[in-house]
Amino acid sequence: VVGASADDDHGTDSGSAYLFVNNHNGSWSQQAKLTAGDAAENDFFGVSVSIAGDHVVVGADSAGDQSGSAYIFVNNHNGSWSQQAKLTSGNAAGSELFGCSVSIAGDRVVVGASGHDENGARSGRAYVFVNNHNGSWTQQAQLTASDAEKEDLFGFSISIAGDRVVVGA
């Protein structure tokens, strides 16, 4: 999956993501172009992307006055993908940049919000969501640095593997 956050299909910089599949002959072909169901100008959908199995997660860190969103798409097993969920932080605020980084592994998604402002301007935060296996995802945890300070940008980069999450600041 490849993000194209400045794509203009739904307004300037609304963004998109392209999904490619291996043809097993040394070539790859585009299978789908993903856009948010509520796409709008300056969302920057595709600023971050991650894929695991039948799920793709796409960040849109500037959606809604830069509070941000992350979108989960599911493989329909017929060559198409559909939006399954839209994730937001439980305490969305302007300039939080939720979705600046995303990572998915198994039934968990981690979303970075480097602009989060709890411990000072842009100290940052990360959010963990879990798949409920009914098409919905629930926020399970909020992660912050134990030594958070102003301008740390905690959540700027993120990765999850199994029961471990690594968050860059």
DSSP file with accessible surface (Angstrom, degrees, kcal/mol):
  #  RESIDUE AA STRUCTURE BP1 BP2  ACC     N-H-->O    O-->H-N    N-H-->O    O-->H-N    TCO  KAPPA ALPHA  PHI   PSI    X-CA   Y-CA   Z-CA
    1    1 A V              0   0   42      0, 0.0     2,-0.4     0, 0.0    18,-0.2   0.000 360.0 360.0 360.0 137.1    0.0    0.0    0.0
    2    2 A V  E     -A   18   0A  80     16,-2.7    16,-3.1    46,-0.1     2,-0.2  -0.992 360.0-136.8-128.6 126.7    1.3    3.4   -1.0
    3    3 A G  E     -A   17   0A  30     -2,-0.4    14,-0.2    14,-0.2     2,-0.2  -0.593  15.9-175.5 -84.4 144.4    0.0    6.7    0.3
    4    4 A A  E >   +A   16   0A  29     12,-3.0     3,-1.9    41,-0.3    12,-1.1  -0.672  10.4 172.2-133.4  73.9   -0.6    9.7   -1.9
    5    5 A S  T 3  S+     0   0   34     41,-0.4    39,-0.3     1,-0.3    40,-0.2   0.676  74.6  53.6 -66.7 -17.2   -1.6   12.4    0.6
    6    6 A A  T 3  S+     0   0   55     38,-0.1     7,-0.7     8,-0.1    -1,-0.3   0.322  76.2 130.2-100.1   9.3   -1.6   15.3   -1.9
    7    7 A D    <   -     0   0   33     -3,-1.9     8,-2.8    38,-0.3     7,-0.7  -0.333  47.6-152.6 -61.1 145.4   -3.9   13.5   -4.3
    8    8 A D    >   +     0   0   90      5,-0.2     3,-1.6     6,-0.2    -1,-0.1   0.135  55.4 118.4-112.2  19.8   -6.8   15.9   -5.3
    9    9 A D  T 3  S+     0   0   92      1,-0.3    -1,-0.2     3,-0.0     3,-0.1   0.845  91.7  27.4 -57.7 -35.8   -9.7   13.5   -6.2
   10   10 A H  T 3  S-     0   0   93      1,-0.5    -1,-0.3    -3,-0.2     2,-0.1  -0.096 138.6 -49.2-118.2  33.9  -11.9   14.9   -3.5
   11   11 A G  S X  S-     0   0   24     -3,-1.6     3,-2.1    29,-0.1    -1,-0.5  -0.311  93.0 -34.1 115.2 161.0  -10.5   18.4   -3.2
   12   12 A T  T 3  S-     0   0   71      1,-0.3    30,-3.1    -2,-0.1    31,-0.2  -0.229 128.8  -7.2 -53.2 126.6   -7.0   19.8   -2.9
   13   13 A D  T 3  S+     0   0   40     -7,-0.7    31,-2.5    28,-0.2    -1,-0.3   0.753  86.3 138.1  57.0  29.4   -4.8   17.5   -0.8
   14   14 A S    <   -     0   0    0     -3,-2.1    31,-1.9    -7,-0.7    26,-0.2   0.889  52.0-153.3 -68.9 -37.2   -7.7   15.2    0.1
   15   15 A G  B     -c   45   0B   1     -8,-2.8     2,-0.3    -4,-0.3    21,-0.3   0.037  21.3-153.6  91.3 163.2   -5.4   12.3   -0.5
   16   16 A S  E     -A    4   0A   0    -12,-1.1   -12,-3.0    29,-0.8     2,-0.3  -0.951  10.2-131.9-160.5 174.2   -5.6    8.6   -1.4
   17   17 A A  E     -AB   3  34A   0     17,-2.1    17,-3.7    -2,-0.3     2,-0.5  -0.996  14.1-144.7-139.0 141.2   -3.8    5.3   -1.0
   18   18 A Y  E     -AB   2  33A  51    -16,-3.1   -16,-2.7    -2,-0.3     2,-0.5  -0.911   8.1-153.0-110.6 131.6   -2.9    2.8   -3.7
   19   19 A L  E     - B   0  32A   3     13,-3.0    12,-3.3    -2,-0.5    13,-1.6  -0.906  12.4-168.1-107.1 126.2   -3.0   -1.0   -3.1
   20   20 A F  E     - B   0  30A  80     -2,-0.5     2,-0.4    10,-0.3    10,-0.2  -0.865   4.9-154.6-114.4 149.2   -0.7   -3.2   -5.1
   21   21 A V  E     - B   0  29A  55      8,-2.7     8,-2.2    -2,-0.3     2,-0.4  -0.950  22.3-115.6-125.2 142.6   -0.7   -7.0   -5.4
   22   22 A N  E     - B   0  28A  56     -2,-0.4     6,-0.2     6,-0.2    -2,-0.0  -0.631  15.7-159.8 -76.9 126.8    2.1   -9.3   -6.4
   23   23 A N        -     0   0   64      4,-2.7     5,-0.1    -2,-0.4    -1,-0.1   0.419  33.4-126.9 -87.0   1.1    1.4  -11.2   -9.6
   24   24 A H  S    S+     0   0  168      3,-0.4     4,-0.1     1,-0.1    -2,-0.1   0.725  93.6  87.4  59.5  24.0    4.0  -13.9   -8.7
   25   25 A N  S    S-     0   0  117      2,-0.4    -1,-0.1     0, 0.0     3,-0.1   0.058 119.1 -83.7-130.6  19.2    5.8  -13.4  -12.0
   26   26 A G  S    S+     0   0   76      1,-0.3     2,-0.3     0, 0.0    -4,-0.0   0.406 103.1  97.1  92.7  -1.1    8.1  -10.6  -10.9
   27   27 A S        -     0   0   48      2,-0.0    -4,-2.7     0, 0.0    -2,-0.4  -0.819  56.4-150.9-120.6 161.4    5.5   -7.9  -11.5
   28   28 A W  E     -B   22   0A 163     -2,-0.3     2,-0.3    -6,-0.2    -6,-0.2  -0.946  10.8-163.8-125.3 148.0    3.0   -6.0   -9.3
   29   29 A S  E     -B   21   0A  48     -8,-2.2    -8,-2.7    -2,-0.3     2,-0.4  -0.972  29.2-103.2-134.1 151.2   -0.3   -4.5  -10.4
   30   30 A Q  E     +B   20   0A  98     -2,-0.3   -10,-0.3   -10,-0.2     3,-0.1  -0.552  34.3 177.1 -72.3 126.2   -2.6   -1.9   -8.8
   31   31 A Q  E     -     0   0A  67    -12,-3.3     2,-0.3    -2,-0.4   -11,-0.2   0.775  61.2  -3.2 -97.5 -35.3   -5.6   -3.7   -7.2
   32   32 A A  E     -B   19   0A  16    -13,-1.6   -13,-3.0    48,-0.1     2,-0.5  -0.996  48.2-140.0-156.4 155.0   -7.4   -0.7   -5.6
   33   33 A K  E     -B   18   0A  73     -2,-0.3     2,-0.4   -15,-0.2   -15,-0.2  -0.994  30.5-154.6-116.9 120.4   -7.3    3.0   -5.0
   34   34 A L  E     +B   17   0A   7    -17,-3.7   -17,-2.1    -2,-0.5     2,-0.3  -0.802  18.4 169.4-101.4 137.4   -8.6    3.8   -1.5
   35   35 A T        -     0   0   41     -2,-0.4   -19,-0.1   -19,-0.2     2,-0.1  -0.962  40.2 -94.4-137.9 157.2  -10.2    7.1   -0.4
   36   36 A A    >   -     0   0    4     -2,-0.3     3,-1.6   -21,-0.3    50,-0.0  -0.431  25.5-129.3 -71.0 144.3  -12.0    8.1    2.8
   37   37 A G  T 3  S+     0   0   70      1,-0.3    -1,-0.1    -2,-0.1    49,-0.0   0.776 113.2  37.2 -62.9 -25.2  -15.7    7.8    2.8
   38   38 A D  T 3  S+     0   0   69      2,-0.1    -1,-0.3     0, 0.0    -2,-0.1  -0.111  88.4 170.1-116.6  34.3  -15.9   11.4    4.1
   39   39 A A    <   +     0   0   26     -3,-1.6     2,-0.3    24,-0.0   -25,-0.1  -0.115   5.2 171.8 -51.6 139.9  -12.9   12.7    2.1
   40   40 A A    >   -     0   0   43    -26,-0.2     3,-1.4   -27,-0.1     4,-0.2  -0.966  39.6 -72.7-147.6 162.2  -12.4   16.5    2.2
   41   41 A E  T 3  S+     0   0  111     -2,-0.3   -28,-0.2     1,-0.2   -29,-0.1  -0.216 113.7  12.3 -55.8 139.2   -9.9   19.1    1.1
   42   42 A N  T 3  S+     0   0   74    -30,-3.1    -1,-0.2   -31,-0.1   -28,-0.2   0.670  84.5 124.2  65.4  23.6   -6.7   19.2    3.1
   43   43 A D    <   -     0   0   13     -3,-1.4    19,-1.7   -31,-0.2    20,-0.6   0.789  58.5-148.7 -76.4 -31.2   -7.2   15.9    4.9
   44   44 A F    >   -     0   0   59    -31,-2.5     3,-1.7   -39,-0.3    17,-0.5   0.868  21.2-172.9  57.6  39.6   -3.9   14.5    3.7
   45   45 A F  E 3   +cD  15  60B   1    -31,-1.9   -29,-0.8     1,-0.3   -41,-0.3  -0.444  69.6  37.7 -57.9 126.9   -5.4   10.9    3.7
   46   46 A G  E 3  S+     0   0B   6     13,-2.6   -41,-0.4     2,-0.3    -1,-0.3   0.425  70.2 126.3 104.3   2.8   -2.5    8.6    3.0
   47   47 A V  E <  S+     0   0B  58     -3,-1.7     2,-0.3    12,-1.1    13,-0.1   0.812  87.2  16.3 -62.8 -25.0    0.1   10.5    5.0
   48   48 A S  E    S- D   0  59B  15     11,-0.7    11,-2.7    53,-0.1    -2,-0.3  -0.990  74.6-179.5-144.9 147.2    0.8    7.1    6.7
   49   49 A V  E     + D   0  58B  43     -2,-0.3     2,-0.3     9,-0.2     9,-0.2  -0.986   6.1 175.7-145.6 153.3   -0.2    3.6    5.7
   50   50 A S  E     - D   0  57B  23      7,-1.9     7,-2.8    -2,-0.3     2,-0.4  -0.971   8.7-162.4-155.8 149.9    0.1    0.0    7.0
   51   51 A I  E     + D   0  56B  77     -2,-0.3     2,-0.3     5,-0.2     5,-0.2  -0.993  12.8 167.9-137.7 142.2   -1.1   -3.4    5.9
   52   52 A A  E >   - D   0  55B  29      3,-2.5     3,-2.1    -2,-0.4    53,-0.1  -0.874  63.9 -51.2-152.6 117.5   -1.5   -6.7    7.6
   53   53 A G  T 3  S-     0   0   69     -2,-0.3    -1,-0.1     1,-0.3     0, 0.0  -0.289 123.5  -9.4  58.3-123.3   -3.4   -9.6    6.1
   54   54 A D  T 3  S+     0   0   65     -3,-0.1    21,-2.0    21,-0.1     2,-0.4   0.184 121.0  83.2 -93.5  14.1   -6.9   -8.5    5.0
   55   55 A H  E <   -DE  52  74B  31     -3,-2.1    -3,-2.5    19,-0.2     2,-0.4  -0.972  50.2-173.4-125.2 139.8   -6.7   -5.1    6.7
   56   56 A V  E     -DE  51  73B   0     17,-2.2    17,-2.9    -2,-0.4     2,-0.4  -0.977   8.4-160.7-122.8 137.7   -5.2   -1.7    5.6
   57   57 A V  E     -DE  50  72B   0     -7,-2.8    -7,-1.9    -2,-0.4     2,-0.4  -0.977   7.3-170.9-120.2 136.4   -5.0    1.3    7.8
   58   58 A V  E     -DE  49  71B   0     13,-2.4    13,-2.8    -2,-0.4     2,-0.3  -0.994  12.2-142.4-130.1 128.4   -4.5    4.8    6.4
   59   59 A G  E     -DE  48  70B   0    -11,-2.7   -13,-2.6    -2,-0.4   -12,-1.1  -0.659  14.5-176.0 -91.1 145.9   -3.8    8.0    8.4
   60   60 A A  E >   +DE  45  69B   0      9,-2.9     3,-1.6    38,-0.3     9,-1.3  -0.717   8.8 178.1-135.3  79.8   -5.2   11.4    7.5
   61   61 A D  T 3  S+     0   0   23    -17,-0.5    36,-0.3    38,-0.4    37,-0.2   0.639  75.7  48.4 -69.5 -11.8   -3.5   13.6   10.1
   62   62 A S  T 3> S+     0   0   17    -19,-1.7     4,-1.3    35,-0.1    -1,-0.3   0.378  78.1 125.0-108.3   5.3   -5.1   16.9    8.9
   63   63 A A  H <>>S+     0   0    5     -3,-1.6     5,-2.9   -20,-0.6     4,-0.6  -0.376  75.8  11.4 -63.5 140.1   -8.7   15.8    8.7
   64   64 A G  H >45S-     0   0   48      1,-0.2     3,-2.2     2,-0.2     4,-0.2   0.978 144.3 -34.1  58.4  72.4  -11.1   18.0   10.8
   65   65 A D  H 345S-     0   0  116      1,-0.3    30,-1.6    -3,-0.2    -1,-0.2   0.796 114.6 -62.3  52.0  35.4   -9.0   21.0   11.7
   66   66 A Q  H 3<5S+     0   0   88     -4,-1.3    31,-3.0    28,-0.2    -1,-0.3   0.615 109.1 120.1  68.5  16.7   -5.9   18.8   12.0
   67   67 A S  T <<5 -     0   0   19     -3,-2.2    31,-1.9    -4,-0.6    -3,-0.2   0.881  66.2-154.4 -71.1 -35.1   -7.3   16.7   14.8
   68   68 A G  B   < -g   98   0C   1     -5,-2.9    21,-0.3    -4,-0.2     2,-0.3   0.071  19.3-138.4  89.4 164.5   -6.9   13.8   12.3
   69   69 A S  E     -E   60   0B   5     -9,-1.3    -9,-2.9    29,-0.6     2,-0.4  -0.964   2.6-144.8-152.3 162.3   -8.4   10.4   11.6
   70   70 A A  E     -EF  59  87B   0     17,-2.1    17,-4.2    -2,-0.3     2,-0.4  -0.990  17.0-152.4-132.9 142.5   -7.3    6.9   10.7
   71   71 A Y  E     -EF  58  86B   0    -13,-2.8   -13,-2.4    -2,-0.4     2,-0.5  -0.938   1.5-151.1-120.5 137.5   -9.3    4.6    8.4
   72   72 A I  E     -EF  57  85B   0     13,-2.6    12,-3.6    -2,-0.4    13,-1.7  -0.925  12.3-169.1-110.4 129.8   -9.4    0.8    8.3
   73   73 A F  E     -EF  56  83B   7    -17,-2.9   -17,-2.2    -2,-0.5     2,-0.4  -0.890   6.9-151.1-115.2 147.3  -10.2   -1.0    5.1
   74   74 A V  E     -EF  55  82B  30      8,-2.7     8,-2.2    -2,-0.3     2,-0.4  -0.931  21.4-113.2-122.4 143.7  -11.0   -4.7    4.7
   75   75 A N  E     - F   0  81B  27    -21,-2.0     6,-0.2    -2,-0.4   -21,-0.1  -0.597  17.0-161.6 -74.5 126.6  -10.4   -7.0    1.8
   76   76 A N        -     0   0   63      4,-2.7     5,-0.1    -2,-0.4    -1,-0.1   0.419  34.5-126.2 -88.6   0.4  -13.6   -8.2    0.2
   77   77 A H  S    S+     0   0  132      3,-0.4     4,-0.1     1,-0.1    -2,-0.1   0.731  94.1  86.5  60.1  25.9  -11.8  -11.1   -1.5
   78   78 A N  S    S-     0   0  118      2,-0.5    -1,-0.1     0, 0.0     3,-0.1   0.075 119.2 -84.0-133.6  20.0  -13.1  -10.1   -4.9
   79   79 A G  S    S+     0   0   34      1,-0.3     2,-0.3   -47,-0.0    -4,-0.0   0.368 103.1  99.2  91.6  -2.8  -10.4   -7.6   -5.8
   80   80 A S        -     0   0   44    -48,-0.1    -4,-2.7     2,-0.0    -2,-0.5  -0.798  55.1-154.4-117.0 159.9  -12.1   -4.8   -3.9
   81   81 A W  E     -F   75   0B  30     -2,-0.3     2,-0.3    -6,-0.2    -6,-0.2  -0.961   9.7-160.3-127.8 145.7  -11.6   -3.2   -0.5
   82   82 A S  E     -F   74   0B  48     -8,-2.2    -8,-2.7    -2,-0.3     2,-0.3  -0.957  28.7-102.3-129.8 150.9  -14.2   -1.4    1.6
   83   83 A Q  E     +F   73   0B  72     -2,-0.3   -10,-0.3   -10,-0.2     3,-0.1  -0.532  36.7 175.8 -70.5 125.9  -13.9    1.1    4.5
   84   84 A Q  E     -     0   0B  54    -12,-3.6     2,-0.3    -2,-0.3   -11,-0.2   0.780  59.2  -2.5 -99.5 -37.0  -14.6   -0.8    7.7
   85   85 A A  E     -F   72   0B  16    -13,-1.7   -13,-2.6    51,-0.1     2,-0.5  -0.995  48.6-140.8-155.6 155.6  -14.0    1.9   10.3
   86   86 A K  E     -F   71   0B  93     -2,-0.3     2,-0.4   -15,-0.2   -15,-0.2  -0.996  26.9-156.3-118.6 123.1  -12.9    5.5   11.0
   87   87 A L  E     +F   70   0B   7    -17,-4.2   -17,-2.1    -2,-0.5     2,-0.3  -0.827  17.6 167.7-102.8 139.7  -10.8    5.9   14.1
   88   88 A T        -     0   0   66     -2,-0.4   -19,-0.1   -19,-0.2     2,-0.1  -0.940  41.0 -94.2-137.9 162.5  -10.4    9.1   16.1
   89   89 A S    >   -     0   0    5     -2,-0.3     3,-1.0   -21,-0.3    53,-0.0  -0.417  32.2-120.1 -74.5 155.4   -8.9    9.8   19.4
   90   90 A G  T 3  S+     0   0   66      1,-0.3    -1,-0.1    -2,-0.1     0, 0.0   0.701 113.2  35.5 -67.5 -17.6  -11.2    9.8   22.4
   91   91 A N  T 3  S-     0   0   63      2,-0.1    -1,-0.3     0, 0.0    -2,-0.0  -0.351  84.8-176.1-133.6  52.9  -10.2   13.4   23.1
   92   92 A A    <   +     0   0   57     -3,-1.0     2,-0.3    24,-0.0   -25,-0.1  -0.215   6.4 173.0 -57.2 136.0   -9.7   14.9   19.6
   93   93 A A    >   -     0   0   56    -26,-0.2     3,-1.5   -27,-0.1     4,-0.2  -0.970  40.7 -80.0-141.0 154.9   -8.5   18.4   19.5
   94   94 A G  T 3  S+     0   0   39     -2,-0.3   -28,-0.2     1,-0.3   -27,-0.1  -0.222 113.8  14.1 -54.9 141.2   -7.3   20.7   16.8
   95   95 A S  T 3  S+     0   0   64    -30,-1.6    -1,-0.3     1,-0.1   -28,-0.2   0.643  82.9 127.2  67.0  18.9   -3.7   20.2   15.6
   96   96 A E    <   -     0   0    2     -3,-1.5    19,-2.0   -31,-0.2    20,-0.6   0.807  58.0-148.8 -71.1 -29.1   -3.5   16.8   17.4
   97   97 A L    >   -     0   0   26    -31,-3.0     3,-1.9   -36,-0.3    17,-0.6   0.822  21.2-175.7  62.0  34.2   -2.3   15.2   14.0
   98   98 A F  E 3   +gH  68 113C   0    -31,-1.9   -29,-0.6   -32,-0.3   -38,-0.3  -0.438  69.9  34.1 -58.3 124.9   -3.9   11.9   14.9
   99   99 A G  E 3  S+     0   0C   0     13,-2.7   -38,-0.4     2,-0.3    -1,-0.3   0.417  71.9 126.4 104.2   1.7   -2.9    9.6   12.1
  100  100 A C  E <  S+     0   0C  18     -3,-1.9     2,-0.3    12,-1.0    13,-0.1   0.804  87.6  15.7 -61.9 -25.4    0.5   11.1   11.4
  101  101 A S  E    S- H   0 112C   9     11,-0.6    11,-2.7   -53,-0.1    -2,-0.3  -0.990  73.9-178.6-144.1 146.0    1.7    7.5   11.8
  102  102 A V  E     + H   0 111C  10     -2,-0.3     2,-0.3     9,-0.2   -53,-0.2  -0.988   4.8 178.7-142.6 151.6   -0.1    4.1   11.7
  103  103 A S  E     - H   0 110C  10      7,-1.9     7,-2.9    -2,-0.3     2,-0.4  -0.968   7.1-164.5-152.5 141.9    0.8    0.5   12.2
  104  104 A I  E     + H   0 109C   8     -2,-0.3     2,-0.3     5,-0.2     5,-0.2  -0.981  12.5 166.9-130.2 139.8   -1.3   -2.7   12.2
  105  105 A A  E >   - H   0 108C  25      3,-2.3     3,-2.1    -2,-0.4    56,-0.1  -0.913  64.8 -45.7-149.4 121.5   -0.5   -6.2   13.4
  106  106 A G  T 3  S-     0   0   56     -2,-0.3   -54,-0.1     1,-0.3    -1,-0.0  -0.308 124.3 -14.3  58.0-123.8   -3.1   -8.9   13.8
  107  107 A D  T 3  S+     0   0   73     -3,-0.1    24,-2.4    -2,-0.1     2,-0.4   0.151 120.4  85.3 -98.1  15.9   -6.1   -7.4   15.7
  108  108 A R  E <   -HI 105 130C  80     -3,-2.1    -3,-2.3    22,-0.2     2,-0.4  -0.965  50.4-170.8-125.1 142.0   -4.4   -4.3   16.9
  109  109 A V  E     -HI 104 129C   0     20,-2.2    20,-3.1    -2,-0.4     2,-0.4  -0.979   7.5-159.9-123.9 137.3   -3.8   -0.9   15.3
  110  110 A V  E     -HI 103 128C   0     -7,-2.9    -7,-1.9    -2,-0.4     2,-0.4  -0.974   7.9-168.2-117.8 134.6   -1.6    1.8   16.7
  111  111 A V  E     -HI 102 127C   0     16,-2.5    16,-2.6    -2,-0.4     2,-0.2  -0.986  11.6-141.7-126.2 127.8   -2.0    5.4   15.7
  112  112 A G  E     -HI 101 126C   0    -11,-2.7   -13,-2.7    -2,-0.4   -12,-1.0  -0.610  12.8-173.4 -87.1 147.6    0.4    8.3   16.4
  113  113 A A  E >   +HI  98 125C   0     12,-2.7     3,-1.9    41,-0.3    12,-0.9  -0.676   8.7 173.9-136.6  76.5   -0.8   11.8   17.3
  114  114 A S  T 3  S+     0   0    4    -17,-0.6    39,-0.3    41,-0.3    40,-0.2   0.700  75.6  57.1 -65.8 -17.5    2.5   13.8   17.4
  115  115 A G  T 3  S+     0   0    6    -19,-2.0     7,-0.7    38,-0.1    -1,-0.3   0.439  73.0 133.6 -92.8   1.9    0.6   17.1   17.9
  116  116 A H    <   -     0   0   15     -3,-1.9     8,-2.3   -20,-0.6     7,-0.8  -0.227  42.3-157.7 -55.9 144.4   -1.2   16.0   21.1
  117  117 A D    >   +     0   0  100      5,-0.2     3,-1.0     6,-0.2    -1,-0.1   0.123  53.7 110.9-119.3  19.6   -0.9   18.7   23.7
  118  118 A E  T 3  S+     0   0  112      1,-0.2    -1,-0.1     6,-0.1     3,-0.1   0.921  89.4  32.7 -66.8 -44.6   -1.4   17.2   27.2
  119  119 A N  T 3  S-     0   0   69      1,-0.4    -1,-0.2     5,-0.2     2,-0.2   0.027 137.0 -49.2-102.0  29.9    2.1   17.5   28.5
  120  120 A G  S X  S-     0   0   29     -3,-1.0     3,-1.7    29,-0.1    -1,-0.4  -0.430  94.9 -31.8 118.5 161.7    3.0   20.7   26.7
  121  121 A A  T 3  S-     0   0   35      1,-0.3    30,-3.1    -2,-0.2    31,-0.2  -0.246 126.8 -12.4 -54.4 120.7    2.7   21.9   23.1
  122  122 A R  T 3  S+     0   0  103     -7,-0.7    31,-2.4    28,-0.2    -1,-0.3   0.798  81.5 143.6  58.6  39.0    3.1   18.9   20.8
  123  123 A S    <   -     0   0    1     -3,-1.7    31,-2.1    -7,-0.8    26,-0.2   0.860  51.8-147.1 -72.3 -33.4    4.4   16.5   23.3
  124  124 A G  B     -k  154   0D   1     -8,-2.3     2,-0.3    -4,-0.3    21,-0.3  -0.014  20.9-146.1  93.9 166.9    2.5   13.8   21.5
  125  125 A R  E     -I  113   0C  10     29,-1.0   -12,-2.7   -12,-0.9     2,-0.3  -0.974   5.4-140.5-163.0 160.6    0.6   10.5   22.2
  126  126 A A  E     -IJ 112 143C   0     17,-2.4    17,-3.8    -2,-0.3     2,-0.4  -0.968  13.8-150.8-130.4 149.9   -0.1    7.1   20.6
  127  127 A Y  E     -IJ 111 142C   0    -16,-2.6   -16,-2.5    -2,-0.3     2,-0.5  -0.965   1.9-151.3-124.2 137.8   -3.4    5.2   20.7
  128  128 A V  E     -IJ 110 141C  10     13,-2.5    12,-3.5    -2,-0.4    13,-1.6  -0.920  14.5-172.3-109.2 130.2   -4.0    1.5   20.6
  129  129 A F  E     -IJ 109 139C   7    -20,-3.1   -20,-2.2    -2,-0.5     2,-0.4  -0.919   8.1-151.2-119.7 149.3   -7.2    0.1   19.1
  130  130 A V  E     -IJ 108 138C  35      8,-2.6     8,-2.4    -2,-0.3     2,-0.4  -0.940  21.0-115.2-123.5 143.2   -8.4   -3.5   19.1
  131  131 A N  E     - J   0 137C  12    -24,-2.4     6,-0.2    -2,-0.4   -24,-0.1  -0.605  15.9-162.8 -76.9 127.0  -10.6   -5.3   16.5
  132  132 A N        -     0   0   62      4,-2.7     5,-0.1    -2,-0.4    -1,-0.1   0.418  34.9-126.5 -88.4  -1.2  -14.0   -6.4   17.9
  133  133 A H  S    S+     0   0  128      3,-0.4     4,-0.1     1,-0.1    -2,-0.1   0.730  94.1  86.7  60.9  24.8  -14.5   -8.8   15.0
  134  134 A N  S    S-     0   0  120      2,-0.5    -1,-0.1     0, 0.0     3,-0.1   0.096 119.0 -84.2-132.1  18.4  -17.9   -7.3   14.2
  135  135 A G  S    S+     0   0   30      1,-0.3     2,-0.3   -50,-0.0    -4,-0.0   0.375 102.2 100.3  93.7  -3.5  -16.7   -4.5   12.0
  136  136 A S        -     0   0   46    -51,-0.1    -4,-2.7     2,-0.0    -2,-0.5  -0.810  55.4-152.8-116.3 158.5  -15.9   -2.2   14.8
  137  137 A W  E     -J  131   0C  23     -2,-0.3     2,-0.4    -6,-0.2    -6,-0.2  -0.976   9.7-153.2-128.2 141.0  -12.7   -1.2   16.6
  138  138 A T  E     -J  130   0C  68     -8,-2.4    -8,-2.6    -2,-0.4     2,-0.3  -0.940  23.7-113.4-119.7 138.6  -12.3    0.0   20.2
  139  139 A Q  E     +J  129   0C  56     -2,-0.4   -10,-0.3   -10,-0.2     3,-0.1  -0.525  35.5 175.9 -67.7 125.1   -9.7    2.2   21.7
  140  140 A Q  E     -     0   0C 102    -12,-3.5     2,-0.3    -2,-0.3   -11,-0.2   0.760  56.1  -0.6-102.2 -34.3   -7.8    0.1   24.2
  141  141 A A  E     -J  128   0C  35    -13,-1.6   -13,-2.5     2,-0.0     2,-0.4  -0.993  48.7-140.1-156.3 157.3   -5.0    2.3   25.4
  142  142 A Q  E     -J  127   0C  82     -2,-0.3     2,-0.4   -15,-0.2   -15,-0.2  -0.997  25.5-156.5-119.7 127.8   -3.4    5.7   25.3
  143  143 A L  E     +J  126   0C  54    -17,-3.8   -17,-2.4    -2,-0.4     2,-0.3  -0.895  16.6 169.2-110.5 134.4    0.4    5.8   25.4
  144  144 A T        -     0   0   61     -2,-0.4     2,-0.2   -19,-0.2   -19,-0.1  -0.957  39.6 -98.5-135.1 157.7    2.5    8.7   26.5
  145  145 A A    >   -     0   0   19     -2,-0.3     3,-1.3   -21,-0.3     9,-0.0  -0.517  24.2-133.7 -74.1 142.2    6.2    9.0   27.2
  146  146 A S  T 3  S+     0   0  131      1,-0.3    -1,-0.1    -2,-0.2     0, 0.0   0.754 109.1  38.5 -67.5 -22.8    7.2    8.9   30.9
  147  147 A D  T 3  S+     0   0  112      2,-0.0    -1,-0.3     0, 0.0    -2,-0.0  -0.111  86.7 169.8-117.4  36.0    9.4   11.9   30.4
  148  148 A A    <   +     0   0   23     -3,-1.3     2,-0.3   -24,-0.0   -25,-0.1  -0.164   4.9 172.7 -56.4 136.3    7.2   13.9   28.0
  149  149 A E    >   -     0   0  127    -26,-0.2     3,-1.5   -27,-0.1     4,-0.2  -0.930  40.8 -67.7-138.8 166.3    8.2   17.4   27.2
  150  150 A K  T 3  S+     0   0  140     -2,-0.3   -28,-0.2     1,-0.3   -27,-0.1  -0.219 116.5   9.8 -54.4 136.5    7.1   20.2   24.9
  151  151 A E  T 3  S+     0   0   95    -30,-3.1    -1,-0.3     1,-0.1   -28,-0.2   0.635  83.2 129.2  65.9  21.0    7.9   19.6   21.2
  152  152 A D    <   -     0   0   47     -3,-1.5   -29,-0.2   -31,-0.2     3,-0.1   0.804  53.9-151.6 -70.2 -31.1    8.8   15.9   21.7
  153  153 A L    >   -     0   0   41    -31,-2.4     3,-2.0   -39,-0.3   -29,-0.2   0.845  17.7-169.7  58.4  36.1    6.4   14.9   18.9
  154  154 A F  B 3  S+k  124   0D  23    -31,-2.1   -29,-1.0     1,-0.3   -41,-0.3  -0.353  71.4  35.3 -54.5 127.2    5.9   11.5   20.5
  155  155 A G  T 3  S+     0   0    0     13,-2.4   -41,-0.3     2,-0.3    -1,-0.3   0.383  74.8 123.5 103.6  -1.9    4.0    9.3   18.0
  156  156 A F  S <  S+     0   0  132     -3,-2.0     2,-0.3    12,-0.9    13,-0.1   0.871  86.2  18.4 -60.9 -35.3    5.7   10.8   14.9
  157  157 A S  E    S+L  168   0E  63     11,-0.7    11,-3.0   -56,-0.1    -2,-0.3  -0.971  78.7 174.0-133.2 153.1    6.7    7.3   14.0
  158  158 A I  E     -L  167   0E  24     -2,-0.3     2,-0.3     9,-0.2     9,-0.2  -0.997  11.8-179.8-158.1 149.1    5.2    4.0   15.2
  159  159 A S  E     -L  166   0E  65      7,-2.1     7,-2.8    -2,-0.3     2,-0.4  -0.977   7.9-161.6-153.1 146.8    5.3    0.3   14.8
  160  160 A I  E     +L  165   0E  11     -2,-0.3     2,-0.3     5,-0.2     5,-0.2  -0.982  11.2 171.1-130.0 140.4    3.6   -2.7   16.4
  161  161 A A  E >   -L  164   0E  70      3,-2.4     3,-2.0    -2,-0.4     2,-0.1  -0.908  65.8 -47.9-146.6 117.7    4.6   -6.4   16.3
  162  162 A G  T 3  S-     0   0   53     -2,-0.3   -57,-0.1     1,-0.3   -54,-0.0  -0.350 124.4 -15.4  59.5-123.1    2.7   -8.8   18.5
  163  163 A D  T 3  S+     0   0  134     -2,-0.1     2,-0.4    -3,-0.1    -1,-0.3   0.111 119.8  89.8 -99.5  18.3    2.4   -7.4   22.0
  164  164 A R  E <   -L  161   0E 190     -3,-2.0    -3,-2.4     2,-0.0     2,-0.4  -0.960  50.8-170.5-122.9 140.1    5.0   -4.7   21.6
  165  165 A V  E     -L  160   0E  50     -2,-0.4     2,-0.5    -5,-0.2    -5,-0.2  -0.982   6.0-160.6-125.2 134.9    4.7   -1.1   20.3
  166  166 A V  E     -L  159   0E 103     -7,-2.8    -7,-2.1    -2,-0.4     2,-0.5  -0.977  10.0-168.7-114.1 129.8    7.6    1.1   19.5
  167  167 A V  E     -L  158   0E  31     -2,-0.5     2,-0.3    -9,-0.2    -9,-0.2  -0.981   9.2-147.3-123.5 125.7    6.9    4.9   19.4
  168  168 A G  E      L  157   0E  20    -11,-3.0   -13,-2.4    -2,-0.5   -12,-0.9  -0.636 360.0 360.0 -89.1 148.0    9.3    7.4   18.0
  169  169 A A              0   0   87     -2,-0.3   -16,-0.2   -15,-0.3   -15,-0.2  -0.999 360.0 360.0-130.8 360.0    9.6   11.0   19.4
